[in-house]
Amino acid sequence: MSVAAGFEALYGAAPDGIWAAPGRVNLIGEYTDFNDGFVLPLALPHTTVAAVSRRDDGVLRLHSGDVDGGIVQLDVADLEPLSGGGWAAYPAGVVWALREAGHPVAGADVHLVSTVPTGAGLSSSAALEVVTALALNDLFELGLTRPELARIAQRAENAFVGVPCGIMDQMASACAVEGHALHLDTRDLSHRQVPFDLAAEGLALLVVDTRVKHALGDGAYAERRAGCEAGARALGVRALREVDAARLPAALDRLSDGTVLRYVRHVVSDNDRVARVIALLDAGATRAVGPLLTEGHASLRDDLRVSCAELDLVVEAANAAGALGARMTGGGFGGSAVVLVDADRAEDVAAAVRKAFADAGHAEPGIFPAVPSAGARRL
């Protein structure tokens, strides 16, 4: 059944429109976004699709075709942050954030269907938030820009759901362009679309979903964010993006807390890796990006300590099978890794990763190519 037909079966009328927003995978720059740093995500072809109709009676009705259960009905005037609600908290939080910002959103009927894997570190929550924000922006003629919609979506996740995420996921979902990666400065949201046509260079970027589920609300993400903020305070800077990689050794000498030191070393070095990857892409040297991915994984594993045995195994097995480089992507503790490969070696590398998982007794991973895709749009 189509999303529109599903909507009509639920609510008894055709929707006012249908919108889509993608998940994302991040090529390089992890845990840098809440440090005012730099990231390089790209949108995936996997999307959350929303059929939506405007309401003006204060009623918000939400339904997911991917979750067991009926319609969740809420009063927009009674929306309360941190009130639970499972998946429905994400679109409800967007309505709350829009109203808190003074936008006259008076209700909606929403039916959602998603192909973005959940718990895989591919930003299924951001896709859900952004598609809701874009639909309501159009239906209520709010006139918000894509970065403004991303900020609304981030506020929904931070203040309403209670996950202290940065802005990267929402910006990637809202602003990505097909065939490009998004070079984003998370301090001011300035961004540049970087051509990233892997097929033209005989390359492929594989996403390997370990099937290990993570929950960023479990405190580990928040602890690392707090540690990074403590590092910035100790170094007398507003955010760690202000620490230049060339001055990193001197900065580390000023830190007495070993955990904070490791976090600072990762963030500063990963910001530098983003700059180095951009320089390589601009020079047409995409193959040379591979070792920087592997270097970034080592930093996430050893300094930030957000990897896990399955993610480490993806990187080890892929590189041993001839990949150009690999690293975990997203929040870690499970989720996914990215692997840069020559296109004609992709199947061999994927087979090697599957064999390594089988030999280790892990569930078979999901593996698919990351094709740089379009951001949120009305269908």
Backbone torsions as a table, in degrees:
resi	resn	phi	psi	omega
1	MET	NA	134.5	179.0
2	SER	-68.7	163.0	178.7
3	VAL	-62.4	-40.5	179.3
4	ALA	-64.6	-42.1	179.2
5	ALA	-66.6	-36.9	176.5
6	GLY	-63.0	-40.8	177.3
7	PHE	-61.0	-47.2	-176.7
8	GLU	-65.1	-36.1	177.6
9	ALA	-66.0	-33.8	-179.2
10	LEU	-77.3	-45.8	-167.0
11	TYR	-110.8	-6.0	173.2
12	GLY	83.3	8.6	178.4
13	ALA	-155.1	160.6	177.5
14	ALA	-69.6	149.8	177.6
15	PRO	-72.5	159.5	174.7
16	ASP	-70.3	-24.5	-179.7
17	GLY	-177.1	171.8	179.1
18	ILE	-131.2	134.0	-178.4
19	TRP	-128.9	159.0	177.2
20	ALA	-137.8	146.0	173.1
21	ALA	-140.3	138.3	-173.7
22	PRO	-89.8	159.5	161.0
23	GLY	-74.8	178.1	-179.0
24	ARG	-141.5	159.7	167.6
25	VAL	-128.2	142.7	-176.2
26	ASN	-101.6	122.7	-178.3
27	LEU	-71.1	-46.1	-179.0
28	ILE	-159.7	152.4	-180.0
29	GLY	100.1	78.6	-173.5
30	GLU	-114.6	135.0	-176.7
31	TYR	63.2	20.1	175.4
32	THR	-95.0	-21.0	-169.7
33	ASP	-70.9	-33.0	177.7
34	PHE	-85.7	4.0	172.2
35	ASN	-106.3	23.1	-179.9
36	ASP	60.7	27.1	-173.3
37	GLY	-95.5	-153.5	-171.2
38	PHE	-120.3	144.7	-178.7
39	VAL	-141.2	164.5	-178.7
40	LEU	-142.0	69.6	178.8
41	PRO	-86.4	167.0	170.5
42	LEU	-139.0	148.7	179.6
43	ALA	-78.0	144.9	176.6
44	LEU	-92.8	161.8	174.2
45	PRO	-71.3	-12.9	178.9
46	HIS	-75.6	132.0	-173.7
47	THR	-134.2	158.6	162.7
48	THR	-100.7	125.6	-178.7
49	VAL	-109.3	134.3	-178.6
50	ALA	-125.2	125.4	166.8
51	ALA	-96.1	127.2	-170.1
52	VAL	-139.1	142.0	169.1
53	SER	-127.2	144.0	178.0
54	ARG	-74.0	142.7	169.9
55	ARG	-126.8	152.2	179.9
56	ASP	-124.5	20.6	-176.1
57	ASP	-112.7	12.7	177.5
58	GLY	82.7	3.4	-178.0
59	VAL	-99.8	132.8	174.7
60	LEU	-116.9	119.2	178.2
61	ARG	-116.5	128.0	-174.6
62	LEU	-126.2	137.9	177.1
63	HIS	-144.4	137.6	175.2
64	SER	-114.9	129.1	175.5
65	GLY	-75.5	-5.0	-175.8
66	ASP	-106.3	-3.9	-175.4
67	VAL	-125.4	133.9	176.1
68	ASP	-63.4	138.5	179.8
69	GLY	130.5	163.9	-176.8
70	GLY	-92.8	-156.1	179.6
71	ILE	-73.4	133.3	172.6
72	VAL	-94.5	118.1	-178.9
73	GLN	-108.7	129.8	-177.3
74	LEU	-134.3	156.5	172.7
75	ASP	-99.1	122.7	-174.7
76	VAL	-61.6	-28.5	-179.5
77	ALA	-73.3	-17.0	-175.5
78	ASP	-106.0	7.0	-178.6
79	LEU	-64.2	130.1	-176.6
80	GLU	-126.8	130.2	177.2
81	PRO	-59.3	149.6	173.7
82	LEU	58.6	33.2	-178.1
83	SER	-99.3	13.7	-179.7
84	GLY	78.8	-154.3	177.1
85	GLY	109.4	-1.0	176.8
86	GLY	60.0	-140.3	-176.2
87	TRP	-59.1	-32.9	-175.5
88	ALA	-66.6	-17.8	179.5
89	ALA	-64.2	-28.4	-177.4
90	TYR	-69.9	-54.2	175.9
91	PRO	-67.6	-36.0	177.3
92	ALA	-62.6	-38.7	178.5
93	GLY	-63.0	-34.1	176.9
94	VAL	-64.9	-44.1	177.0
95	VAL	-59.9	-46.0	178.3
96	TRP	-59.3	-45.9	-177.5
97	ALA	-65.2	-39.8	176.9
98	LEU	-62.3	-45.5	-179.8
99	ARG	-66.1	-39.3	177.0
100	GLU	-61.3	-31.5	179.3
101	ALA	-83.9	3.1	175.3
102	GLY	92.6	12.7	-178.7
103	HIS	-93.0	133.7	-170.5
104	PRO	-81.7	66.1	177.5
105	VAL	-88.7	116.2	-169.1
106	ALA	-109.3	13.8	177.3
107	GLY	130.7	167.0	179.9
108	ALA	-168.9	157.2	165.1
109	ASP	-106.6	129.6	-173.0
110	VAL	-134.3	133.2	172.2
111	HIS	-128.1	127.2	-171.6
112	LEU	-121.7	141.1	172.6
113	VAL	-138.9	134.4	-174.6
114	SER	-130.7	144.3	170.3
115	THR	-111.2	6.4	178.1
116	VAL	-79.2	121.9	179.7
117	PRO	-59.2	134.0	179.1
118	THR	-89.5	147.1	178.6
119	GLY	69.9	12.9	-176.2
120	ALA	-104.8	6.3	-178.6
121	GLY	73.6	24.6	-176.0
122	LEU	-113.1	17.0	170.7
123	SER	67.5	45.0	174.1
124	SER	-62.0	-33.9	-179.8
125	SER	-68.7	-41.0	179.1
126	ALA	-64.8	-39.0	177.5
127	ALA	-61.1	-40.4	178.9
128	LEU	-64.9	-43.2	179.4
129	GLU	-67.4	-47.0	-173.6
130	VAL	-68.1	-40.4	-179.9
131	VAL	-64.6	-36.8	177.1
132	THR	-66.3	-45.6	-179.1
133	ALA	-62.2	-43.6	-178.9
134	LEU	-65.0	-43.5	179.4
135	ALA	-61.0	-45.6	-178.8
136	LEU	-69.4	-34.9	175.2
137	ASN	-58.8	-43.1	179.3
138	ASP	-71.4	-46.9	-172.8
139	LEU	-69.5	-33.8	-179.9
140	PHE	-100.8	7.7	175.1
141	GLU	50.9	52.8	-175.2
142	LEU	-81.5	-23.1	176.4
143	GLY	72.7	23.8	-179.3
144	LEU	-80.8	144.3	176.7
145	THR	-76.9	168.3	178.4
146	ARG	-61.2	-45.9	175.9
147	PRO	-61.2	-36.4	177.3
148	GLU	-64.7	-39.5	176.0
149	LEU	-64.0	-38.7	177.9
150	ALA	-63.1	-39.8	178.0
151	ARG	-64.0	-41.2	177.3
152	ILE	-61.3	-45.2	-179.2
153	ALA	-63.4	-41.6	177.9
154	GLN	-63.7	-42.5	179.2
155	ARG	-61.5	-38.2	177.3
156	ALA	-58.7	-44.6	-177.2
157	GLU	-72.7	-40.0	-178.8
158	ASN	-69.8	-55.9	-168.0
159	ALA	-90.6	-30.5	-176.3
160	PHE	-93.6	-49.6	-179.6
161	VAL	-80.5	-37.2	177.7
162	GLY	99.1	21.9	176.7
163	VAL	-105.4	121.5	-173.8
164	PRO	-82.4	54.3	-177.2
165	CYS	-75.0	159.0	171.0
166	GLY	-81.7	-165.7	-172.1
167	ILE	-97.7	-9.6	-172.3
168	MET	-56.7	-48.2	-172.3
169	ASP	-61.9	-44.7	-178.4
170	GLN	-68.8	-38.5	177.7
171	MET	-66.2	-40.5	178.7
172	ALA	-62.8	-44.3	-178.8
173	SER	-66.4	-36.8	-175.6
174	ALA	-81.8	-32.3	-164.9
175	CYS	-119.2	-4.1	-175.3
176	ALA	-63.5	155.7	179.2
177	VAL	-125.7	138.5	179.5
178	GLU	-55.1	137.1	177.4
179	GLY	77.7	11.6	-176.6
180	HIS	-137.5	158.2	165.6
181	ALA	-105.1	154.6	-174.6
182	LEU	-102.8	108.0	175.4
183	HIS	-84.7	107.7	-170.5
184	LEU	-117.5	130.1	168.1
185	ASP	-92.5	109.7	-171.9
186	THR	-75.9	-8.5	176.9
187	ARG	-72.8	-51.3	-175.3
188	ASP	-114.3	2.6	179.5
189	LEU	65.4	14.1	170.2
190	SER	-65.1	144.0	-175.1
191	HIS	-152.0	158.7	-178.9
192	ARG	-136.8	136.5	176.9
193	GLN	-86.1	116.3	-177.2
194	VAL	-100.8	119.0	179.0
195	PRO	-53.6	132.4	-175.6
196	PHE	-144.4	68.8	-176.9
197	ASP	-97.8	86.2	-175.3
198	LEU	-64.6	-42.0	-176.0
199	ALA	-59.4	-37.7	-179.1
200	ALA	-64.7	-22.5	179.8
201	GLU	-102.5	9.1	179.6
202	GLY	71.5	27.1	-177.5
203	LEU	-118.5	166.1	173.8
204	ALA	-144.7	150.2	174.0
205	LEU	-115.2	114.8	179.8
206	LEU	-94.4	139.9	167.9
207	VAL	-101.7	128.4	177.3
208	VAL	-114.1	108.4	177.4
209	ASP	-86.4	113.8	-176.2
210	THR	-70.8	-12.8	-174.9
211	ARG	70.2	6.2	173.9
212	VAL	-87.9	121.2	-174.6
213	LYS	-86.3	142.8	176.3
214	HIS	-128.0	158.7	176.1
215	ALA	-132.6	111.8	-175.1
216	LEU	-69.4	-14.2	179.1
217	GLY	-81.7	5.5	-172.4
218	ASP	-84.1	1.8	174.9
219	GLY	105.8	-24.7	-177.3
220	ALA	-67.1	-40.7	177.9
221	TYR	-64.1	-47.3	-179.0
222	ALA	-61.8	-37.4	179.5
223	GLU	-63.9	-40.5	179.7
224	ARG	-71.1	-35.7	176.0
225	ARG	-62.6	-45.4	179.0
226	ALA	-62.2	-38.5	178.5
227	GLY	-64.8	-39.1	177.5
228	CYS	-66.0	-40.6	178.4
229	GLU	-65.1	-38.0	176.0
230	ALA	-63.3	-38.7	177.3
231	GLY	-63.4	-41.5	178.5
232	ALA	-62.6	-42.9	178.7
233	ARG	-62.5	-43.7	-178.8
234	ALA	-63.6	-30.6	-179.1
235	LEU	-92.7	-2.3	176.8
236	GLY	71.6	30.4	178.7
237	VAL	-120.6	156.7	179.7
238	ARG	-65.7	-39.5	179.9
239	ALA	-154.6	159.6	-174.4
240	LEU	-66.8	-16.0	176.9
241	ARG	-61.8	-17.5	-178.0
242	GLU	-83.8	-6.3	177.7
243	VAL	-89.3	113.8	-178.8
244	ASP	-73.8	142.0	-178.2
245	ALA	-58.9	-32.9	-179.6
246	ALA	-67.4	-24.4	-179.5
247	ARG	-99.5	7.1	-174.8
248	LEU	-60.7	-46.5	-179.0
249	PRO	-56.6	-41.7	179.2
250	ALA	-66.3	-37.6	178.7
251	ALA	-65.2	-42.5	-178.9
252	LEU	-64.0	-31.5	178.3
253	ASP	-63.4	-19.9	-177.9
254	ARG	-90.4	-2.7	-175.7
255	LEU	-103.7	127.6	-178.3
256	SER	-97.1	-22.2	-179.7
257	ASP	-86.5	117.6	-175.2
258	GLY	-63.4	-35.7	178.7
259	THR	-67.4	-47.5	178.6
260	VAL	-60.8	-39.6	178.6
261	LEU	-57.9	-45.9	-179.7
262	ARG	-62.6	-42.4	-179.1
263	TYR	-62.5	-44.3	179.4
264	VAL	-62.5	-44.1	-179.4
265	ARG	-59.7	-42.3	179.0
266	HIS	-63.2	-50.8	-172.9
267	VAL	-62.3	-46.5	-178.4
268	VAL	-65.4	-41.9	-179.4
269	SER	-70.2	-33.6	180.0
270	ASP	-73.3	-35.4	171.9
271	ASN	-58.1	-41.8	178.9
272	ASP	-66.1	-36.7	177.8
273	ARG	-64.3	-37.0	176.2
274	VAL	-58.2	-47.0	-179.8
275	ALA	-62.0	-39.5	-180.0
276	ARG	-69.1	-38.6	177.3
277	VAL	-65.0	-43.8	178.4
278	ILE	-58.2	-43.8	-179.8
279	ALA	-61.8	-40.0	178.4
280	LEU	-66.7	-43.2	179.2
281	LEU	-63.3	-41.6	179.1
282	ASP	-64.7	-27.8	-179.5
283	ALA	-88.9	1.0	-178.9
284	GLY	73.9	21.9	-176.9
285	ALA	-107.9	55.6	-174.2
286	THR	-62.6	-35.8	179.9
287	ARG	-57.8	-33.3	-177.0
288	ALA	-73.4	-6.9	176.7
289	VAL	-69.4	-28.4	-172.8
290	GLY	-50.6	-53.6	-179.1
291	PRO	-59.7	-29.2	178.0
292	LEU	-70.1	-31.7	174.9
293	LEU	-63.8	-47.2	-179.5
294	THR	-64.4	-39.3	176.9
295	GLU	-61.3	-41.8	178.1
296	GLY	-63.7	-36.8	178.2
297	HIS	-63.8	-42.5	179.3
298	ALA	-59.5	-38.6	179.0
299	SER	-67.2	-42.5	177.4
300	LEU	-65.4	-36.6	-179.2
301	ARG	-72.9	-46.5	-169.3
302	ASP	-94.9	-39.1	-177.8
303	ASP	-91.7	-48.9	-179.6
304	LEU	-84.5	-26.2	177.1
305	ARG	57.2	53.8	178.2
306	VAL	-119.4	8.6	177.5
307	SER	-86.1	-172.8	175.8
308	CYS	-153.8	172.2	-174.8
309	ALA	-58.7	-39.2	-177.6
310	GLU	-68.3	-42.2	178.0
311	LEU	-64.6	-43.1	177.5
312	ASP	-60.5	-36.7	-179.3
313	LEU	-67.9	-37.8	176.0
314	VAL	-57.4	-49.7	-176.7
315	VAL	-63.4	-46.1	-178.5
316	GLU	-63.3	-48.7	-176.3
317	ALA	-68.5	-41.2	-179.0
318	ALA	-63.9	-47.0	-179.0
319	ASN	-66.2	-36.9	177.9
320	ALA	-65.5	-27.5	-179.5
321	ALA	-88.6	4.1	174.8
322	GLY	106.5	10.3	174.5
323	ALA	-64.1	156.4	178.4
324	LEU	-78.8	-23.7	179.3
325	GLY	170.3	162.2	-178.2
326	ALA	-159.5	154.5	174.7
327	ARG	-160.2	157.9	169.6
328	MET	-66.1	154.7	178.7
329	THR	-135.9	149.9	-178.7
330	GLY	87.9	-161.2	-172.1
331	GLY	-73.3	-18.3	176.8
332	GLY	88.8	-163.7	-175.8
333	PHE	58.3	34.4	-171.2
334	GLY	120.5	-158.7	-178.7
335	GLY	81.0	-138.3	-166.6
336	SER	-123.1	163.6	171.4
337	ALA	-126.3	157.8	173.3
338	VAL	-113.6	143.9	-177.3
339	VAL	-132.1	121.0	175.8
340	LEU	-91.8	125.0	-175.1
341	VAL	-138.7	156.7	163.3
342	ASP	-65.6	135.5	-173.7
343	ALA	-56.7	-36.3	-177.7
344	ASP	-77.2	-4.7	175.3
345	ARG	-106.5	-0.8	-171.5
346	ALA	-60.3	-44.3	-178.0
347	GLU	-66.3	-40.1	179.5
348	ASP	-63.8	-42.9	-179.9
349	VAL	-66.0	-43.0	178.2
350	ALA	-60.6	-41.9	179.1
351	ALA	-63.9	-38.5	179.4
352	ALA	-65.3	-39.0	178.4
353	VAL	-66.5	-43.6	178.4
354	ARG	-60.9	-42.5	179.8
355	LYS	-64.1	-41.9	179.5
356	ALA	-61.3	-39.8	178.7
357	PHE	-66.5	-43.6	179.3
358	ALA	-62.6	-43.3	-179.6
359	ASP	-63.2	-31.0	-179.1
360	ALA	-87.5	-3.5	179.6
361	GLY	81.5	17.0	178.8
362	HIS	-88.5	157.4	172.4
363	ALA	-62.5	150.9	-179.1
364	GLU	-63.4	130.3	179.4
365	PRO	-75.7	157.9	170.8
366	GLY	-90.7	132.4	-177.4
367	ILE	-131.3	128.1	178.5
368	PHE	-151.0	156.4	178.8
369	PRO	-76.5	138.7	174.2
370	ALA	-89.9	105.7	179.5
371	VAL	-99.7	116.2	-177.5
372	PRO	-57.3	119.1	-167.0
373	SER	-122.7	176.4	-176.1
374	ALA	-76.2	151.4	175.3
375	GLY	-78.6	-166.6	-175.3
376	ALA	-59.0	143.1	-179.1
377	ARG	-160.6	160.8	171.3
378	ARG	-85.8	133.8	-177.7
379	LEU	-90.2	NA	NA
